[in-house]
Amino acid sequence: MSPHVAQNTTNRRSAIDARTTRHVGYSISQQLRMRIEQVFGWGKTIGGLRRTRLRGLARTRFGTYLIGAAYNLLRITNLRRELAT
């Protein structure tokens, strides 16, 4: 089982070597990881998840669900727009 972490490609030594990165599953994992990180990045910058104004776990969870639904709606419209062209 290979770890789902990114390889350090700067000038320092990386803990993830070629034995892990040469597999097809590693590149697929990195692509999926990028897509998931985009969701959290959008939620923090545009959706307001960086600092919630809600009190309580249930309300915060509900607000997070609403932000996730809004992101999905935006993603659906962008995917439909790409398919139409």
JODA-V501835 format. One record per run of one state. SS is the DSSP state (h for helix, s for strand, l for the rest). FROM is the first residue (numbers start at 1). LEN is the number of residues. If there is no record, write none. Layout:
# JODA-V501835
((SS:FROM:LEN) (SS:FROM:LEN))
This chain:
# JODA-V501835
((l:1:17) (h:18:4) (l:22:2) (h:24:22) (l:46:11) (h:57:28) (l:85:1))
